[in-house]
Each structure stands twice: as C-alpha cells, then as structure tokens.
C-alpha cells in the first residue's frame, strides 16, 4: 500500500515538473516589430521613398484633372499630347520608386537572414 502511494506521488511530481522550462530562462519579449524597423536610417529611407510616391501621385492627379477639363475631342489638341507624355513619365517614375522600395526591403531582409548555407535547399 505504501509503495503504491509512493509511486503515485512520484508520478505526480514527474508530471508536474515535466512541463517546466526552468526558472533561469528569461522570457523572450516579442513586440511583433522586426528589428529592421528599429533602425532609423532604414526607416528614414522607406519614408523618403513613400514621400516620393506620394508626390508622384499628386502630380498624376493634377494631370488627370487637366485632361478631364479638356473635354471631348481633346486628342486633337496639342496640350493633350503634352499631358499624356507627362502622365507616362509619372507612371514610369512611380514604378521606379516602387521597385527601389522593394529592392531596399528585400536587401534588408536578406541581410538579416544571413548568408545562405550550403545544403540548405530541399529537393
């Protein structure tokens, strides 16, 4: 009888301490923000890229407003060709800024990931 109680008590203690990670480990605080977002130079670069996109968007809106004011038959007017050329330049600039932003973010993520190790690829 005493042996059974001792075995049950030992089993209970094993179950109690099986889930314990140890008291010496400090809990990891994860605020959900990637470390790169704490870098001021990196975030300033992203803000500058966003401001550039915003400026181009304002130009595009102004050009489209001018195009809409020209009315029907505007294709024959000389201003129409100039405005459409400006619009195409703005769209190209917007694509360039978007590509630069993607390249900036990708480079930083790859930098944080570290160099690729040989044999890491799964087949």
C-alpha positions as CSV (number, residue, x, y, z in Angstrom):
1,X,0.0,0.0,0.0
2,X,2.8,2.4,0.9
3,X,4.6,1.5,-2.3
4,X,1.5,2.4,-4.4
5,X,1.2,5.8,-2.7
6,X,4.9,6.5,-3.3
7,X,4.6,5.5,-7.0
8,X,1.6,7.7,-7.4
9,X,3.3,10.6,-5.7
10,X,6.4,10.1,-7.8
11,X,4.3,10.1,-11.0
12,X,2.5,13.3,-9.9
13,X,5.8,15.0,-9.3
14,X,7.1,13.9,-12.7
15,X,4.0,15.2,-14.4
16,X,4.3,18.5,-12.5
17,X,8.0,19.1,-13.4
18,X,7.8,17.7,-17.0
19,X,6.4,21.0,-18.4
20,X,8.8,23.2,-16.5
21,X,11.4,25.0,-18.7
22,X,13.4,26.1,-15.7
23,X,13.3,29.3,-13.8
24,X,16.7,30.6,-15.0
25,X,15.4,31.3,-18.5
26,X,14.2,34.8,-19.2
27,X,11.0,35.2,-21.1
28,X,11.5,36.5,-24.6
29,X,9.5,39.6,-25.2
30,X,8.3,39.8,-28.8
31,X,6.6,43.1,-29.6
32,X,5.9,41.9,-33.2
33,X,8.2,44.5,-34.7
34,X,11.0,43.3,-36.9
35,X,14.4,44.5,-35.8
36,X,14.9,46.3,-39.1
37,X,12.1,48.6,-38.2
38,X,14.0,49.9,-35.2
39,X,16.8,51.1,-37.4
40,X,16.4,54.9,-38.0
41,X,18.4,55.0,-41.2
42,X,16.4,52.2,-42.8
43,X,13.0,53.7,-41.8
44,X,14.0,57.1,-43.0
45,X,14.9,55.6,-46.4
46,X,11.5,54.0,-46.5
47,X,9.8,57.3,-45.5
48,X,11.6,59.1,-48.3
49,X,10.6,56.5,-50.8
50,X,7.0,56.8,-49.7
51,X,7.1,60.6,-49.9
52,X,8.4,60.3,-53.5
53,X,5.5,58.0,-54.4
54,X,3.1,60.4,-52.8
55,X,4.5,63.4,-54.7
56,X,4.2,61.4,-58.0
57,X,0.6,60.5,-57.1
58,X,-0.2,64.2,-56.6
59,X,1.3,65.0,-60.0
60,X,-0.8,62.2,-61.6
61,X,-4.0,63.5,-60.0
62,X,-3.3,67.1,-61.3
63,X,-2.5,65.8,-64.8
64,X,-5.7,63.7,-64.9
65,X,-7.7,66.7,-63.7
66,X,-6.3,68.8,-66.5
67,X,-7.0,66.0,-69.0
68,X,-10.6,65.8,-67.9
69,X,-11.0,69.6,-68.2
70,X,-10.0,69.4,-71.9
71,X,-13.3,67.6,-72.7
72,X,-14.4,65.6,-75.7
73,X,-12.2,65.8,-78.8
74,X,-9.1,66.6,-76.7
75,X,-7.0,64.1,-78.6
76,X,-6.6,66.7,-81.4
77,X,-5.3,69.5,-79.1
78,X,-1.6,70.0,-78.6
79,X,-1.9,70.1,-74.8
80,X,-3.3,66.6,-74.8
81,X,-0.1,65.1,-76.1
82,X,2.0,67.0,-73.6
83,X,-0.2,65.9,-70.7
84,X,-0.2,62.3,-71.7
85,X,3.6,62.4,-72.1
86,X,3.8,63.8,-68.5
87,X,1.4,61.2,-67.3
88,X,3.6,58.4,-68.8
89,X,6.7,59.9,-67.2
90,X,4.9,60.0,-63.8
91,X,3.8,56.4,-64.1
92,X,7.4,55.3,-65.0
93,X,8.7,57.3,-62.0
94,X,6.1,55.6,-59.8
95,X,7.2,52.1,-61.0
96,X,10.9,53.1,-60.4
97,X,10.2,54.2,-56.8
98,X,8.1,51.1,-56.1
99,X,10.9,48.9,-57.5
100,X,13.5,50.8,-55.4
101,X,11.4,50.3,-52.3
102,X,11.0,46.5,-52.9
103,X,14.8,46.3,-53.5
104,X,15.5,48.1,-50.3
105,X,13.2,45.9,-48.2
106,X,14.5,42.7,-49.9
107,X,18.1,43.6,-49.3
108,X,17.5,44.3,-45.7
109,X,15.5,41.1,-45.1
110,X,18.3,39.1,-46.8
111,X,20.9,40.9,-44.7
112,X,19.0,39.9,-41.5
113,X,18.6,36.3,-42.7
114,X,22.4,36.0,-43.1
115,X,24.4,34.2,-45.7
116,X,22.9,31.1,-47.3
117,X,24.4,27.8,-46.1
118,X,25.4,25.1,-48.4
119,X,22.9,22.2,-48.5
120,X,20.0,24.2,-47.1
121,X,17.9,23.7,-50.2
122,X,15.3,21.0,-50.1
123,X,14.7,18.9,-53.2
